[in-house]
Amino acid sequence: MSQTDSFIEEVTEEVRRDRLFRLMRKYGWIAVLVVLLVVGGAAWNEWRKAEAEARAQATGDAIIAAMQADAPDARVDALATVETHTPGAQAVVDMLRAAELAQDGQAGEAAELLDRVATDGALPDIYRDLAGFKATLLADALPAEERRLRLEALVASGSPLRLQAQEQLALMDIEAGARDAAIERLQKIMDDSEVTPGLQRRASRLMLALGADSRAG
């Protein structure tokens, strides 16, 4: 390479560096701002997660403390004071309160509370299904036909509680003297691939009590 070419290359490189420095002085603040936004955003997300975890921990501690009260009515009152920050947490507290109300002999009030949870559109289906199922079992004033419709809706929806609903329908069939219908429902429970061992045992015993052979599918 000649001295002229070398000189031209050095000058060109110098011009490039000078241009780069000018651009950095002019627009460098944008890069700094982007870095600050990225770092700040990450810190904000971490703070939000920590805050959510702290709130969840506080709610859990309050629930545990409330459940340690000696009597059901005291537990009902204590649970009513638990502060929650999400619809799901409030649903859990309400279902616990309903259980304590039922234990305290206030089944009607418990069923009403569970019905409110069951109709809350902000909740996932599993919360609503569970609350609705429990409300159906507790609502003594509910006509048998309405109770049956609720349970059949759970079965038809494919809910995780569909087998428990089938069991309750079988019990209603037995109470109504519909032996064959009860046996058919119980056999469906036995044949379901998702049946739990406990539910399978109960279904088998009911079928034997009805004089039918139980066959696990």
C-alpha positions, 0 to 999 in steps of 0.5 A: 500500500502506498503512503498516499493510500495509507494517508487516505485510509487514516483520514477516512477512519478519522472522519468516521470516528469523528462522525460517530462521536458527533452522532453519540453526542447528538443521540446518545441520550436516546440510548441512555434513556432506553437502558434506563427504561429497560432497567426501570421496567424490570425493577418495576415488574419485580416490585409488583411481583414482590408486592403481590406475593406479600399481599397473598402471604398476608391474606393467607396468614389472616385466613389461618388466624381466622380459622383458629378461632374456637367456634364456627360463629367466631370463625365466620366473623373473623373471616369477614374481616380478612382483606383480599386483593383478588377475586379468587382470594375473596372467593376462597374466603367466602367459601370458607365462611359458607362452610362455617355458616353451615357448621353453625346451623345457618345452611340457608345463609351459607347457600346464599353466599355460595350462590353469589360466588357461583354467579360471579363472572370475574371468577374462573369456572372451577371456583364457580362450579365448586361454589354452585355445587356446594350451594346445591347441596346446602339449599334445603329450600331448593325444589328437587327439580331445581337441584336436579337441573343444577347437577345435570348442568354440571355433568353436561358442562364437563366440569371437574365436579361432574362425577360428584354431581352424578353421584348426587343425582344417583342418590336423588334417583334412589330417594325417588325410587328410580333404582335402574336410573341410579344404577346406570349413573353409578356405572357411568361413574365406575367406568369414567377414566377420571374417577377417584378411588374414593368415589369409585368405592362409594359408587361400588358400595351403592351398587351392591346395596342396590343389588347390582354387580359393580364393574370397574371399566 
